[in-house]
Amino acid sequence: MTYKTKSLIYFSCFVVASLVYYQIEQQDEFQEQMNSETFVEAEFQDEMEPENPQLDFEEDQK
């Protein structure tokens, strides 16, 4: 086996190991965030709620 082939195999293994490690770390961090007691509660409301949406639609069509 040539030096280039060995280097390519070692480099490929290093890249694969790095990607696996990164994925495991991200999954662990995500689990920690899901298990934490910090959360945000929000209510959303439209600023302008039309009284009769059908009339507004008909006016837009004209």
N, C-alpha and C positions, 0 to 999 in steps of 0.2 A: 504494500500500500504506500502510495506516495505521501510526501509531507503535506501537499495541498489537500488531498482527500481526507487525511486525518484531521487537518485543521477545519475543513468544512464540516465534518461529522461533529467535532467538539463544539464548533460555533453553533451548529443547528441544535445540539442538545442544550447548550446554554440558553439560546433564544426560547426554546420550548419550556425549559425550567423556569425562566424568568416570567413568561406569560402565565404559566400555571400558578406560580407564587403570587403574581399580581391579582389574578382572579380570586384566589383564596383570600387574600387580604381584603379585597373589595367586598367579598361576600361577608366576611367577619365584621367589617365596618358597617355594612348595611344592617346586619342583624343587631348590632349594638344600637344603632339609631332607632330601629323598630322597637327595641325593648326599653328604650329610655322613656322617662316619664314626661319629657318635654314635648308639648304639642301646641298647636295653634288652632283656635276655633274662630271661624269667620262666618259672617252672614253677608250675603250679597243681595242687593235689591236694585232693580232698575230705577234710574233717576226719573225718567219720564214714563209712566205707565199710561197708555191711552185708555180713555174711558170706553170707547167703542172701536176696537181694532179694525172691524170690517169697514167702517166709514173712512178711516184713515187710509186703508188699502184702496178703496174706490177713488179717493181724492188723488192718490198717487198715480192711478191709472189714467186720469184725465189729462 
